[in-house]
Amino acid sequence: MLESTAMKEIEVRVTRLPHGADLPLPSYQSADAAGLDLLAAVAAEAPVLIAPGRWAAVPTGIALELPPRSEGQVRPRSGLAAQHGVTVLNAPGTIDADYRGEVKVLLVNLGPEPFTVSRGMRIAQLVIARVARAHLVESAELAVTLRGAGGFGSTGR
């Protein structure tokens, strides 16, 4: 008998902060999208200008309560990267399950032109994922593999 392919939803509590109260909550843009779009909660009269080669922590106006053994992964939006050279500096950024502060996105402008972040702009994606906790066991030797200690680029061209 085949298992159901339906994915169980993870319930995540969200609080709108005062400066994000009028913005929509993050949402999926298609039925099978992996990430919720995060919006910029910058003041309408004070957009954030990111010069080429510079970065800024952009507020989203929300705080999350992730369930234990889960994380929020803040990832770049492909459109911003492809069209403007703007990405998430610490991609993916991790939101731990015990963090209750505002979600901010560390955007970096790798493009040649200044980039303006305006209120309500979709600036990043939030992927919610389950996390496995590791129990480290010290060992004098590790199992042998074909790859061995081959590092960056050792498995292909």
N, CA, C and O of each residue as an XYZ file, in Angstrom:
628
protein
N       0.838     -1.182      0.000
C       0.000      0.000      0.000
C       0.882      1.244      0.000
O       1.841      1.330      0.768
N       0.563      2.195     -0.851
C       1.357      3.418     -0.951
C       0.992      4.403      0.150
O      -0.171      4.541      0.529
N       2.017      5.083      0.652
C       1.801      6.134      1.642
C       1.207      7.358      0.944
O       1.430      7.579     -0.246
N       0.469      8.126      1.683
C      -0.073      9.372      1.146
C       1.073     10.324      0.839
O       2.011     10.440      1.628
N       1.008     11.003     -0.295
C       2.055     11.948     -0.657
C       1.770     13.344     -0.120
O       2.573     14.260     -0.301
N       0.635     13.505      0.535
C       0.293     14.815      1.079
C       1.268     15.183      2.201
O       1.588     14.358      3.057
N       1.723     16.405      2.184
C       2.643     16.894      3.207
C       1.829     17.463      4.359
O       0.828     18.149      4.151
N       2.269     17.173      5.566
C       1.617     17.771      6.724
C       2.091     19.206      6.866
O       3.279     19.497      6.724
N       1.166     20.085      7.143
C       1.538     21.475      7.380
C       2.134     21.621      8.770
O       1.768     20.904      9.702
N       3.052     22.556      8.888
C       3.635     22.906     10.172
C       2.974     24.204     10.609
O       3.019     25.200      9.887
N       2.365     24.198     11.780
C       1.723     25.416     12.273
C       2.783     26.368     12.828
O       3.589     25.994     13.681
N       2.764     27.588     12.334
C       3.692     28.626     12.769
C       2.883     29.839     13.212
O       2.108     30.403     12.439
N       3.075     30.224     14.453
C       2.399     31.434     14.944
C       3.192     32.655     14.497
O       4.423     32.644     14.483
N       2.466     33.706     14.131
C       3.109     34.935     13.659
C       2.466     36.135     14.335
O       1.249     36.184     14.516
N       3.291     37.090     14.700
C       2.815     38.351     15.279
C       3.216     39.485     14.356
O       4.376     39.606     13.962
N       2.237     40.317     14.017
C       2.541     41.525     13.244
C       3.023     42.591     14.220
O       2.360     42.875     15.218
N       4.160     43.170     13.935
C       4.689     44.251     14.755
C       4.056     45.567     14.286
O       3.565     45.646     13.160
N       4.064     46.598     15.137
C       3.368     47.846     14.776
C       3.733     48.405     13.401
O       2.850     48.863     12.675
N       5.004     48.376     13.032
C       5.410     48.942     11.738
C       5.080     48.037     10.547
O       5.322     48.412      9.400
N       4.523     46.837     10.815
C       4.115     45.949      9.737
C       2.642     45.603      9.781
O       2.179     44.730      9.047
N       1.898     46.294     10.649
C       0.486     45.942     10.894
C      -0.386     46.006      9.645
O      -1.341     45.237      9.535
N      -0.091     46.891      8.708
C      -0.933     47.033      7.518
C      -0.462     46.191      6.333
O      -1.099     46.195      5.280
N       0.638     45.475      6.494
C       1.154     44.643      5.402
C       0.532     43.245      5.456
O       0.191     42.764      6.536
N       0.385     42.598      4.314
C      -0.113     41.214      4.326
C       0.907     40.300      5.010
O       2.102     40.594      5.040
N       0.418     39.203      5.549
C       1.331     38.198      6.095
C       2.092     37.543      4.945
O       1.623     37.558      3.808
N       3.267     36.967      5.229
C       3.979     36.245      4.173
C       3.054     35.190      3.558
O       2.225     34.598      4.249
N       3.208     34.967      2.260
C       2.343     33.997      1.593
C       3.087     33.286      0.477
O       4.094     33.768     -0.041
N       2.550     32.111      0.122
C       3.070     31.354     -1.012
C       2.483     31.957     -2.277
O       1.312     32.339     -2.297
N       3.280     32.047     -3.330
C       2.813     32.661     -4.567
C       2.279     31.656     -5.584
O       1.734     32.044     -6.617
N       2.436     30.358     -5.292
C       1.851     29.324     -6.152
C       1.551     28.103     -5.288
O       2.021     28.003     -4.155
N       0.768     27.184     -5.828
C       0.317     26.009     -5.071
C       1.471     25.154     -4.571
O       1.371     24.579     -3.487
N       2.556     25.051     -5.319
C       3.668     24.192     -4.920
C       4.925     24.972     -4.548
O       6.014     24.400     -4.506
N       4.792     26.261     -4.281
C       5.947     27.062     -3.885
C       6.511     26.548     -2.560
O       5.757     26.185     -1.656
N       7.823     26.520     -2.453
C       8.488     26.054     -1.234
C       8.582     27.151     -0.186
O       8.589     26.870      1.013
N       8.655     28.407     -0.635
C       8.880     29.512      0.287
C       7.747     30.515      0.314
O       7.075     30.763     -0.687
N       7.561     31.081      1.491
C       6.629     32.201      1.683
C       7.388     33.485      1.371
O       8.535     33.634      1.794
N       6.788     34.395      0.656
C       7.467     35.656      0.364
C       7.428     36.583      1.568
O       6.369     36.843      2.139
N       8.609     37.081      1.943
C       8.727     38.063      3.026
C       8.678     39.458      2.421
O       9.251     39.708      1.360
N       7.988     40.363      3.107
C       7.817     41.726      2.616
C       8.626     42.718      3.441
O       8.856     42.512      4.632
N       9.051     43.791      2.792
C       9.806     44.845      3.470
C       8.857     45.736      4.259
O       7.890     46.266      3.712
N       9.140     45.897      5.550
C       8.323     46.763      6.408
C       9.078     48.065      6.697
O       9.134     48.526      7.837
N       9.652     48.642      5.648
C      10.312     49.938      5.785
C       9.237     51.020      5.680
O       8.171     50.788      5.111
N       9.513     52.171      6.218
C       8.553     53.272      6.158
C       8.340     53.697      4.710
O       9.294     53.780      3.937
N       7.093     53.965      4.344
C       6.767     54.363      2.973
C       7.522     55.620      2.565
O       7.932     55.764      1.413
N       7.702     56.529      3.523
C       8.389     57.782      3.216
C       9.908     57.688      3.375
O      10.615     58.675      3.174
N      10.410     56.503      3.737
C      11.855     56.330      3.930
C      12.318     54.979      3.380
O      12.729     54.106      4.145
N      12.253     54.804      2.046
C      12.743     53.554      1.473
C      14.237     53.386      1.786
O      14.939     54.356      2.069
N      14.698     52.145      1.728
C      16.101     51.855      2.015
C      16.859     51.767      0.698
O      16.501     50.983     -0.181
N      17.902     52.570      0.563
C      18.741     52.556     -0.631
C      19.998     51.751     -0.310
O      20.720     52.069      0.635
N      20.256     50.704     -1.104
C      21.450     49.887     -0.908
C      22.387     50.136     -2.089
O      22.084     49.785     -3.230
N      23.516     50.742     -1.789
C      24.506     51.046     -2.824
C      25.184     49.766     -3.286
O      25.204     48.779     -2.551
N      25.745     49.766     -4.505
C      26.480     48.590     -4.973
C      27.579     48.212     -3.969
O      28.326     49.067     -3.492
N      27.657     46.925     -3.665
C      28.666     46.439     -2.732
C      28.314     46.608     -1.267
O      29.102     46.231     -0.400
N      27.152     47.163     -0.971
C      26.738     47.403      0.418
C      25.557     46.496      0.770
O      24.970     45.846     -0.095
N      25.231     46.470      2.047
C      24.128     45.631      2.524
C      23.335     46.370      3.583
O      23.786     47.374      4.136
N      22.136     45.851      3.857
C      21.264     46.458      4.865
C      20.376     45.377      5.471
O      19.950     44.448      4.786
N      20.106     45.514      6.772
C      19.157     44.639      7.455
C      17.778     45.248      7.262
O      17.487     46.317      7.799
N      16.934     44.577      6.504
C      15.613     45.101      6.152
C      14.563     44.444      7.041
O      14.462     43.217      7.070
N      13.775     45.247      7.772
C      12.742     44.687      8.654
C      11.576     44.117      7.860
O      11.264     44.583      6.764
N      10.931     43.087      8.440
C       9.748     42.497      7.798
C       8.466     42.807      8.562
O       7.371     42.567      8.053
N       8.589     43.339      9.782
C       7.400     43.673     10.554
C       6.699     42.486     11.176
O       5.556     42.608     11.616
N       7.362     41.333     11.222
C       6.761     40.144     11.837
C       7.755     39.464     12.777
O       8.970     39.601     12.632
N       7.210     38.734     13.735
C       7.980     37.838     14.603
C       7.280     36.487     14.548
O       6.061     36.416     14.389
N       8.058     35.414     14.680
C       7.527     34.063     14.521
C       7.672     33.242     15.790
O       8.556     33.483     16.612
N       6.788     32.271     15.928
C       6.930     31.230     16.941
C       6.956     29.903     16.188
O       5.921     29.302     15.899
N       8.166     29.474     15.886
C       8.339     28.207     15.179
C       8.252     27.064     16.176
O       8.680     27.210     17.321
N       7.705     25.933     15.761
C       7.626     24.802     16.681
C       9.017     24.225     16.960
O       9.935     24.405     16.159
N       9.174     23.537     18.086
C      10.454     22.897     18.382
C      10.879     21.980     17.232
O      10.042     21.409     16.533
N      12.169     21.853     17.055
C      12.755     21.006     16.008
C      12.382     21.473     14.599
O      12.242     20.664     13.682
N      12.223     22.791     14.444
C      12.024     23.366     13.120
C      12.877     24.617     13.018
O      13.401     25.106     14.019
N      13.014     25.126     11.816
C      13.751     26.359     11.578
C      13.097     27.108     10.437
O      12.359     26.529      9.640
N      13.371     28.394     10.365
C      12.997     29.189      9.212
C      14.263     29.479      8.428
O      15.250     29.957      8.988
N      14.240     29.194      7.147
C      15.383     29.480      6.277
C      15.042     30.682      5.411
O      14.096     30.638      4.625
N      15.811     31.755      5.553
C      15.599     32.960      4.759
C      16.491     32.846      3.522
O      17.718     32.803      3.610
N      15.828     32.799      2.375
C      16.536     32.576      1.114
C      16.300     33.721      0.146
O      15.315     34.449      0.265
N      17.212     33.882     -0.821
C      17.041     34.949     -1.815
C      15.848     34.699     -2.729
O      15.394     33.565     -2.887
N      15.358     35.758     -3.315
C      14.361     35.657     -4.387
C      15.114     35.681     -5.709
O      15.943     36.560     -5.945
N      14.824     34.721     -6.559
C      15.569     34.612     -7.813
C      15.389     35.841     -8.708
O      16.322     36.242     -9.404
N      14.202     36.436     -8.691
C      13.962     37.615     -9.522
C      14.845     38.793     -9.134
O      15.379     39.479    -10.005
N      15.003     39.035     -7.829
C      15.873     40.137     -7.387
C      17.323     39.862     -7.775
O      18.048     40.772     -8.176
N      17.738     38.612     -7.653
C      19.112     38.257     -8.008
C      19.346     38.416     -9.512
O      20.334     39.019     -9.933
N      18.432     37.873    -10.313
C      18.610     37.896    -11.766
C      18.487     39.297    -12.356
O      19.233     39.656    -13.267
N      17.548     40.088    -11.840
C      17.283     41.403    -12.421
C      18.131     42.529    -11.846
O      18.400     43.516    -12.529
N      18.558     42.381    -10.573
C      19.252     43.498     -9.913
C      20.567     43.118     -9.233
O      21.304     43.998     -8.789
N      20.872     41.824     -9.147
C      22.076     41.408     -8.430
C      21.933     41.537     -6.925
O      22.928     41.667     -6.213
N      20.685     41.500     -6.433
C      20.410     41.632     -4.999
C      20.086     40.254     -4.438
O      19.264     39.524     -4.992
N      20.739     39.907     -3.337
C      20.560     38.590     -2.747
C      20.619     38.698     -1.223
O      20.808     39.784     -0.675
N      20.458     37.570     -0.553
C      20.549     37.522      0.912
C      21.999     37.245      1.268
O      22.561     36.239      0.834
N      22.608     38.118      2.046
C      24.042     38.049      2.338
C      24.429     36.760      3.049
O      25.450     36.164      2.708
N      23.657     36.320      4.011
C      23.984     35.112      4.779
C      23.113     33.936      4.364
O      22.661     33.163      5.209
N      22.879     33.801      3.064
C      21.930     32.803      2.565
C      22.424     31.377      2.767
O      23.590     31.087      2.497
N      21.555     30.478      3.238
C      20.280     30.871      3.827
C      20.483     31.325      5.265
O      21.262     30.737      6.015
N      19.778     32.366      5.627
C      19.768     32.801      7.016
C      18.897     31.853      7.824
O      17.894     31.352      7.316
N      19.259     31.605      9.052
C      18.498     30.675      9.893
C      17.755     31.411     10.992
O      18.326     32.240     11.701
N      16.471     31.097     11.124
C      15.675     31.576     12.254
C      15.464     30.362     13.149
O      14.787     29.410     12.761
N      16.040     30.398     14.338
C      15.909     29.277     15.270
C      14.526     29.259     15.901
O      13.868     30.293     16.016
N      14.093     28.069     16.310
C      12.756     27.888     16.878
C      12.554     28.677     18.169
O      11.415     28.983     18.524
N      13.625     29.011     18.874
C      13.466     29.746     20.137
C      13.648     31.259     19.979
O      13.631     31.981     20.977
N      13.821     31.752     18.755
C      13.965     33.192     18.515
C      12.585     33.836     18.413
O      11.714     33.333     17.704
N      12.386     34.931     19.109
C      11.085     35.607     19.103
C      11.160     37.059     18.637
O      10.168     37.784     18.715
N      12.307     37.485     18.162
C      12.449     38.860     17.696
C      11.966     39.031     16.272
O      11.511     38.080     15.635
N      12.069     40.247     15.784
C      11.641     40.545     14.416
C      12.509     39.808     13.402
O      13.727     39.717     13.551
N      11.862     39.292     12.380
C      12.585     38.696     11.263
C      13.096     39.844     10.407
O      12.326     40.689      9.951
N      14.408     39.859     10.198
C      15.027     40.847      9.315
C      15.775     40.097      8.229
O      16.239     38.975      8.433
N      15.883     40.727      7.084
C      16.557     40.121      5.941
C      17.800     40.950      5.632
O      17.716     42.157      5.408
N      18.944     40.289      5.624
C      20.209     40.950      5.341
C      20.433     40.924      3.825
O      20.991     39.970      3.284
N      19.990     41.981      3.158
C      20.120     42.077      1.701
C      21.454     42.695      1.332
O      21.917     43.625      1.992
N      22.075     42.178      0.274
C      23.313     42.745     -0.258
C      23.096     43.049     -1.739
O      22.451     42.287     -2.459
N      23.639     44.156     -2.168
C      23.527     44.575     -3.562
C      24.844     44.263     -4.268
O      25.840     44.965     -4.092
N      24.833     43.203     -5.067
C      26.013     42.826     -5.842
C      25.942     43.372     -7.265
O      26.828     43.118     -8.081
N      24.894     44.115     -7.551
C      24.707     44.687     -8.880
C      25.467     45.993     -9.044
O      26.065     46.497     -8.094
N      25.441     46.541    -10.264
C      26.187     47.764    -10.560
C      25.460     49.060    -10.208
O      26.077     50.125    -10.197
N      24.163     48.988     -9.921
C      23.358     50.179     -9.653
C      22.817     50.167     -8.227
O      22.635     49.093     -7.655
N      22.556     51.336     -7.640
C      21.890     51.374     -6.329
C      20.529     50.677     -6.430
O      19.879     50.710     -7.475
N      20.110     50.048     -5.333
C      18.841     49.331     -5.306
C      17.975     49.902     -4.192
O      18.432     50.061     -3.060
N      16.723     50.209     -4.518
C      15.807     50.782     -3.546
C      14.828     49.728     -3.052
O      14.151     49.072     -3.843
N      14.761     49.573     -1.729
C      13.795     48.679     -1.097
C      12.638     49.539     -0.623
O      12.818     50.409      0.229
N      11.458     49.303     -1.167
C      10.287     50.093     -0.802
C       9.325     49.260      0.047
O       9.412     48.032      0.082
N       8.423     49.937      0.717
C       7.462     49.288      1.604
C       6.616     48.267      0.850
O       6.070     48.558     -0.214
N       6.517     47.069      1.418
C       5.704     46.016      0.833
C       6.377     45.214     -0.259
O       5.790     44.262     -0.774
N       7.598     45.577     -0.626
C       8.328     44.851     -1.665
C       8.632     43.428     -1.186
O       8.976     43.221     -0.022
N       8.506     42.465     -2.076
C       8.884     41.084     -1.754
C      10.408     40.998     -1.815
O      11.007     41.190     -2.874
N      11.036     40.706     -0.661
C      12.501     40.802     -0.582
C      13.222     39.475     -0.387
O      14.421     39.389     -0.651
N      12.529     38.449      0.063
C      13.168     37.154      0.311
C      12.089     36.098      0.450
O      10.897     36.406      0.466
N      12.520     34.852      0.550
C      11.596     33.743      0.779
C      11.893     33.127      2.135
O      13.040     33.097      2.581
N      10.855     32.640      2.781
C      10.980     31.952      4.058
C      10.538     30.510      3.866
O       9.375     30.244      3.563
N      11.474     29.579      4.042
C      11.173     28.155      3.954
C      11.204     27.599      5.371
O      12.189     27.767      6.090
N      10.123     26.938      5.769
C      10.045     26.310      7.086
C      10.473     24.857      6.922
O       9.966     24.153      6.049
N      11.405     24.406      7.760
C      11.935     23.047      7.634
C      12.074     22.391      8.997
O      12.320     23.052     10.007
N      11.914     21.097      8.999
C      12.161     20.325     10.220
C      13.665     20.178     10.392
O      14.413     20.166      9.414
N      14.105     20.065     11.645
C      15.533     19.985     11.947
C      15.820     18.712     12.735
O      15.128     18.403     13.705
N      16.832     17.988     12.317
C      17.301     16.822     13.069
C      18.431     17.275     13.988
O      19.359     17.953     13.547
N      18.354     16.907     15.247
C      19.428     17.221     16.203
C      20.444     16.094     16.169
O      20.077     14.919     16.130
N      21.717     16.449     16.185
C      22.789     15.465     16.116
C      23.334     15.146     17.504
O      23.406     16.014     18.373
N      23.707     13.913     17.690
C      24.434     13.475     18.879
C      25.827     13.107     18.376
O      26.000     12.072     17.731
N      26.828     13.953     18.668
C      28.175     13.717     18.164
C      28.859     12.634     18.981
O      28.819     12.639     20.211
N      29.491     11.702     18.267
C      30.227     10.613     18.892
C      31.664     10.704     18.391
O      31.934     10.487     17.210
N      32.580     11.028     19.299
C      33.983     11.144     18.906
C      34.543      9.780     18.544
O      34.284      8.785     19.221
N      35.332      9.749     17.440
C      35.897      8.497     16.965
C      37.292      8.755     16.430
O      37.528      9.784     15.796
N      38.211      7.853     16.671
C      39.579      7.990     16.168
C      39.636      7.792     14.658
O      40.529      8.328     14.001
N      38.698      7.032     14.097
C      38.662      6.758     12.663
C      37.240      6.892     12.143
O      36.271      6.692     12.875
N      37.135      7.235     10.869
C      35.842      7.317     10.197
C      35.775      6.252      9.120
O      36.812      5.794      8.641
N      34.588      5.855      8.733
C      34.414      4.853      7.684
C      35.025      5.339      6.381
O      34.966      6.529      6.072
N      35.607      4.435      5.621
C      36.241      4.739      4.346
C      35.161      4.849      3.267
O      34.227      4.048      3.230
N      35.302      5.864      2.378
C      34.408      6.019      1.235
C      35.238      6.213     -0.023
O      36.437      6.475      0.074
N      34.637      6.093     -1.196
C      35.353      6.330     -2.449
C      35.861      7.763     -2.536
O      36.969      7.998     -3.018
N      35.077      8.706     -2.082
C      35.470     10.108     -2.144
C      36.576     10.414     -1.152
O      37.485     11.188     -1.448
N      36.500      9.816      0.005
C      37.520     10.071      1.016
C      37.514     11.513      1.458
O      36.456     12.070      1.750
N      38.690     12.129      1.513
C      38.820     13.505      2.005
C      38.816     14.521      0.866
O      39.176     15.680      1.068
N      38.409     14.093     -0.333
C      38.369     15.001     -1.465
C      37.435     16.171     -1.190
O      36.269     15.965     -0.852
N      37.925     17.373     -1.329
C      37.175     18.576     -0.987
C      36.465     19.218     -2.160
O      35.972     18.527     -3.051
N      36.414     20.533     -2.159
C      35.711     21.306     -3.179
C      36.075     20.847     -4.586
O      37.251     20.798     -4.948
N      35.064     20.514     -5.371
C      35.267     20.144     -6.766
C      35.815     18.754     -6.999
O      36.134     18.404     -8.135
N      35.932     17.958     -5.960
C      36.555     16.652     -6.115
C      35.639     15.608     -6.757
O      36.114     14.547     -7.163
N      34.341     15.889     -6.857
C      33.431     14.890     -7.415
C      33.015     15.207     -8.846
O      32.204     14.481     -9.421
N      33.545     16.261     -9.425
C      33.172     16.608    -10.793
C      33.899     17.821    -11.261
O      34.752     18.367    -10.562
N      33.557     18.242    -12.455
C      34.235     19.397    -13.058
C      33.447     20.645    -12.858
O      33.864     21.716    -13.300
